[in-house]
Structures are given as structure tokens and as C-alpha cells.
Amino acid sequence: MNVDNGAVLLQTSEPTQQPVKPLVSVKDLSVEFVTDHGWQRVINNVSLEIAPGKILGVVGESGSGKSVTSLAMMRLLPKQGSRIAGGSIEIDGEDIQSLDDKALSQMRGNRMAMIFQEPMTSLNPAYTIGEQIAETVRRHKRVSSKEAWKRAVESLDDVGIPNAAGRARRYPHEFSGGMRQRAMIAMAISCKPRVLIADEPTTALDVTIQAQILQLLRSMCEDLGLAMMFITHNMGVVADTCDDVAVMYAGEIVERAGIYEIFAQPKHPYTEGLLRAVPKLQGRSELASIPGTTPAPWDMPPGCRFQPRCPYAVPECAESPLPLRQIADRSSRCLRVGELDLKASK
């Protein structure tokens, strides 16, 4: 390349693109619950970020802390018996811990929303689907009842419910499981939030409906520029839906990476165990399992919390708590991360 060409390139080149500011920024979040053993920490120094248009998958066994993390982010933890013991939570640039009840109520629904696990218990059987979505709109937007109903119908149409105007007048028991879940998603997006938390949104759905819901969430994220936190224990769902993955175990993030990196080569033994437990489409083989159980908050092992169940543990793993170590563009909470050659499958 000669100087003249270089000069032309300098004159016509695009300005350097600034990094995209995350819509969700959680730093060193810790949560404690009161138990028979006193106050116990159930979430320990969790940090995560989600950019616009991206989906972060949060995976782990039951009891790993996924849902508690999401409830803390929404400030939906019980006021009695629980507390945020440390850290910060910023949603769309605003510290939600500094908000009073009125401001927090406006934040929820308007700028952040949540899709809960079981739609049948989340929907009121005494009101039509349209009435429940319209109520959400009226609560957060200064619109008339007519306009709120119009937005409710539009939201149902956006999530692919046929004859949305007619179906809006139906009750939850008149909807199938998949349609009820779509109605819950319609309620969550009715006020056009910037951040969406989906807590096991495809639980108890058959695989065909599950695929439709996942495609819907993926399209909404891309089209609307949402930042989405997708909570699940299903690694197959993560592979189909998410951009990045945070693996949780015993209240901590043990690995964080892009979707391709984590499936190609996990960097934590717990992640390897989860991936080995995914059923294979070809051949007949026994499902792998991770021995042992997740420890109780008042009975955490010393050092690495996973070491009692880890096939690669050495005595040094039990000496002291391990930090989340950065390795190139990913991170892992493993003492032996540099020497282990972990595999996603046998």
C-alpha cells in the first residue's frame, strides 16, 4: 500500500466504533438468606454483563443460584429473611438498589421485565388474557383503557398467537401450554422493556412448542435490541438460543465464555460434567452423571466449592477460595485450568 492510497483510506475510513454499553451490569453481587444456621450467603460475588441484542444463558443444577440471582436483579427477593449483602446492579444505566418503591415499580415493566417459569400459576384464571396484559400496560403507561387493550392485542399478535383480537377475550384455561407461555411473553414485552429475564420459559413444553418459543425469543432479542438473561438447566436449549454462557455452581459463577468456546472446549470440570450429561443423538450410551450433590449454604467445602465432586481435584484445591480467573476472552474458577484438557463429550 502506497502513501497516496493510505491517505485516501484515512480520509474515507469509518470512525472507530465505540464499545457498546451493556444494558445489564451486575458486579460482585452477594445475597444472603436467614436459615436455622443464621444468615447464610447463597450468592457469592456474581458479576455479569449483557449488551443490547444479546442473550446470556445462565446454567447450572437446581440450587445453583440462577433464579435467586434474577430475583435480586429485579428486587423481588422477600423483604423479610433475605438481603443483598454486597455488589451493584445497573439496569439500563441506573442503579436499581437506589430506587424507592415508586421508581422501582416504574422500572419494572417499563425498562425491565421477567418471564416466570410456570404460566398457569402466573396468570389469573378469573380474568381474560387481554385484561391481564392491558392491566400491565395501564399500570406503566399513561394510556386509556382502549389504547391499553389495543396494545394487549398487538402484543399477542407479536408473539404469534393467531386471531389475537379474539384470543385476547379468552381465559387462561382456554389456552394450551404453549399459548399460555406466549401470553406471558406478550405481557412481558407489552411495555417494550430494554431488559428481559426469562426463567426456564420452556419448562414442561413439548419439544415442538419449545422450539417455537426459543425462536420467538431469539427473534425478539434481535429485532427489538433487548438484553436477555435466559435461565435454564438445559445445555441443548443454551446451544440453540444464547450468545454467551455463565455457568453457576453453589452460588458462584464457575465459568463464563462465548457459546462456541464453551461447547468446543469447557474450561471448568463442572461445565465438562454438564456437557457430558447431554444425551447424544447417535449411538447408544449411558448418560454421564456428576457424583454427589450441591452443598448446602451452611456446609460449603473449603477452597473450591466443586472439589468434593471433581475428578481432577488435588489437595491444593481445598486450601483457599478460588477467584474467577481471566483466560483470553473467557474466565474460569479452576486452579488447574491451564493444565487440564477438558472435553465436551466422550
JOSULVEN-V689775 format. One record per helix or strand of 2 or more residues. SS is the DSSP state (H for helix, E for strand). FROM is the first residue (numbers start at 1). TO is the last residue. If there is no record, write none. Layout:
ss:SS from:FROM to:TO
ss:SS from:FROM to:TO
This chain:
ss:H from:3 to:12
ss:E from:24 to:35
ss:E from:38 to:50
ss:E from:55 to:59
ss:H from:66 to:74
ss:E from:82 to:91
ss:E from:94 to:95
ss:H from:96 to:98
ss:H from:101 to:110
ss:E from:112 to:115
ss:H from:119 to:122
ss:H from:129 to:140
ss:H from:145 to:158
ss:H from:164 to:167
ss:H from:172 to:174
ss:H from:177 to:189
ss:E from:195 to:199
ss:H from:207 to:224
ss:E from:227 to:232
ss:H from:235 to:241
ss:E from:244 to:249
ss:E from:252 to:258
ss:H from:259 to:264
ss:H from:269 to:276
ss:H from:297 to:299
ss:H from:307 to:309
ss:H from:315 to:318
ss:E from:325 to:327
ss:E from:330 to:332
